[in-house]
Amino acid sequence: MRDAADRIAWIAVADGEKALIFRNADTADSPLLKVVRKEEIDNPPNRKQGAGPAGRFQDPGAGGAQRSAVEETDWRRFEKQRFAQDFADALSRAALRDDYDELVVFAPAATLGVMREALGEAAKSRLLFAIDSDLTNHPVEEIEARVKDAYRERPMR
């Protein structure tokens, strides 16, 4: 770990289709975010991803007279979850390389849940805050303000 003055804080802002990593080039009281990495996936609507309508199958217990529907796969949700897992993996690899000392994550609840499960121990040990908030399409100045608020409102562990 680096000295307090040299510590590197990363701010990760993600949803299921877009993710940004910023490096705070200043202090928690006066954040100045610089983009380290940006990722985005193309996630078309389900109708463009699926192979066709959901299927049906015969219920063997009913002598073949009863048919049941199979729930249609939500491909968009699947891709969002996979994107969040991949992003958490990237943050975990960066933690193992010692690219950052502190991590703050802003993401919607569903994305946060997937990321928490996928983060490795090295990244989890550096995670200061995980905040349920979708900031992916907000200007950097607004994200900086939210970072400042997060440090002010939440006691560090």
C-alpha positions as CSV (number, residue, x, y, z in Angstrom):
1,M,0.0,0.0,0.0
2,R,1.1,3.5,-0.7
3,D,1.4,6.3,1.8
4,A,-1.8,8.3,2.5
5,A,-0.6,11.2,0.3
6,D,0.1,8.9,-2.6
7,R,-3.0,6.7,-2.4
8,I,-4.8,6.1,-5.7
9,A,-8.6,6.3,-5.6
10,W,-10.7,4.9,-8.4
11,I,-14.3,5.8,-8.9
12,A,-16.3,3.2,-10.9
13,V,-19.6,4.2,-12.4
14,A,-21.5,1.5,-14.1
15,D,-24.9,0.2,-15.2
16,G,-25.4,-3.0,-17.1
17,E,-24.3,-1.6,-20.5
18,K,-21.8,1.1,-19.8
19,A,-18.9,1.5,-17.3
20,L,-16.4,4.2,-16.5
21,I,-13.4,4.2,-14.3
22,F,-12.1,7.5,-13.1
23,R,-9.0,8.3,-11.1
24,N,-9.4,11.0,-8.5
25,A,-6.5,13.3,-9.2
26,D,-7.1,15.4,-6.1
27,T,-8.6,14.8,-2.6
28,A,-11.9,13.4,-1.4
29,D,-12.9,17.0,-0.4
30,S,-12.2,18.3,-3.8
31,P,-12.4,15.5,-6.4
32,L,-11.0,15.9,-9.8
33,L,-11.9,12.9,-11.9
34,K,-9.8,11.7,-14.9
35,V,-11.0,8.9,-17.1
36,V,-8.9,5.7,-16.8
37,R,-11.1,3.4,-18.8
38,K,-14.5,3.4,-20.6
39,E,-16.5,0.3,-21.7
40,E,-19.8,-0.1,-23.4
41,I,-21.7,-2.9,-25.0
42,D,-24.3,-3.0,-27.7
43,N,-27.3,-4.7,-26.1
44,P,-30.2,-4.7,-28.6
45,P,-33.8,-5.4,-27.5
46,N,-34.8,-9.0,-26.8
47,R,-36.7,-9.4,-30.0
48,K,-33.4,-8.9,-31.9
49,Q,-31.5,-11.3,-29.7
50,G,-33.7,-14.3,-29.3
51,A,-34.2,-17.2,-31.6
52,G,-38.0,-17.2,-31.6
53,P,-41.0,-17.4,-29.3
54,A,-40.8,-19.3,-26.1
55,G,-41.5,-23.0,-26.4
56,R,-44.0,-25.3,-24.9
57,F,-43.5,-28.8,-23.6
58,Q,-45.8,-31.7,-22.7
59,D,-46.3,-32.5,-19.0
60,P,-45.3,-36.1,-18.6
61,G,-47.3,-36.4,-15.3
62,A,-50.6,-35.5,-17.0
63,G,-50.4,-38.2,-19.6
64,G,-49.4,-35.9,-22.3
65,A,-52.7,-34.0,-22.3
66,Q,-51.4,-31.0,-20.6
67,R,-48.9,-28.6,-22.1
68,S,-46.8,-26.0,-20.2
69,A,-45.1,-22.9,-21.4
70,V,-41.4,-22.3,-21.1
71,E,-40.5,-18.8,-19.9
72,E,-38.8,-16.7,-22.5
73,T,-35.2,-15.9,-21.8
74,D,-34.5,-12.2,-21.1
75,W,-31.3,-11.8,-23.2
76,R,-30.9,-8.1,-22.3
77,R,-30.8,-8.9,-18.6
78,F,-28.4,-11.8,-19.2
79,E,-26.1,-9.5,-21.2
80,K,-26.3,-6.8,-18.5
81,Q,-25.4,-9.3,-15.8
82,R,-22.5,-10.7,-17.8
83,F,-21.2,-7.1,-18.5
84,A,-21.3,-6.3,-14.7
85,Q,-19.4,-9.6,-14.0
86,D,-16.8,-8.8,-16.6
87,F,-16.4,-5.3,-15.2
88,A,-16.0,-6.6,-11.7
89,D,-13.4,-9.0,-12.9
90,A,-11.5,-6.2,-14.5
91,L,-11.6,-4.2,-11.2
92,S,-10.4,-7.3,-9.4
93,R,-7.4,-7.8,-11.8
94,A,-6.5,-4.2,-11.4
95,A,-6.5,-4.6,-7.6
96,L,-4.2,-7.5,-7.9
97,R,-1.8,-5.4,-10.0
98,D,-2.1,-2.7,-7.3
99,D,-3.4,-0.2,-9.8
100,Y,-5.5,1.5,-7.0
101,D,-5.8,1.7,-3.2
102,E,-9.4,2.8,-2.8
103,L,-12.5,2.0,-4.8
104,V,-15.9,3.7,-4.8
105,V,-18.6,2.2,-7.0
106,F,-21.8,3.9,-8.2
107,A,-24.3,1.6,-9.9
108,P,-28.0,0.6,-9.9
109,A,-28.9,-2.0,-7.3
110,A,-29.1,-4.9,-9.8
111,T,-25.6,-4.1,-11.2
112,L,-24.2,-3.6,-7.7
113,G,-25.5,-7.0,-6.6
114,V,-23.8,-8.8,-9.5
115,M,-20.6,-6.8,-9.0
116,R,-20.4,-7.6,-5.3
117,E,-20.6,-11.3,-6.0
118,A,-18.0,-11.1,-8.8
119,L,-15.4,-8.9,-7.1
120,G,-12.3,-10.7,-5.9
121,E,-11.0,-10.3,-2.4
122,A,-8.3,-7.8,-3.3
123,A,-10.9,-5.5,-4.8
124,K,-13.4,-6.0,-1.9
125,S,-10.7,-5.1,0.6
126,R,-10.2,-1.7,-1.2
127,L,-14.0,-1.0,-1.6
128,L,-14.9,2.0,0.5
129,F,-18.4,2.6,-0.8
130,A,-20.9,0.9,-3.1
131,I,-23.7,3.3,-3.8
132,D,-27.0,2.6,-5.5
133,S,-27.1,5.3,-8.1
134,D,-27.0,5.3,-11.9
135,L,-24.5,8.0,-12.9
136,T,-23.3,6.6,-16.2
137,N,-24.8,9.3,-18.4
138,H,-24.2,12.2,-16.0
139,P,-21.5,14.9,-16.6
140,V,-18.2,14.5,-14.8
141,E,-18.9,17.5,-12.6
142,E,-22.0,15.9,-11.2
143,I,-20.1,12.7,-10.5
144,E,-17.4,14.7,-8.7
145,A,-20.1,16.3,-6.6
146,R,-21.6,12.9,-5.7
147,V,-18.1,11.5,-4.8
148,K,-17.6,14.5,-2.5
149,D,-21.0,13.9,-0.9
150,A,-20.3,10.1,-0.5
151,Y,-17.0,10.8,1.4
152,R,-18.7,13.4,3.5
153,E,-21.9,11.4,4.4
154,R,-20.5,7.9,4.8
155,P,-18.0,7.0,7.4
156,M,-15.1,5.0,6.0
157,R,-14.8,1.5,7.2
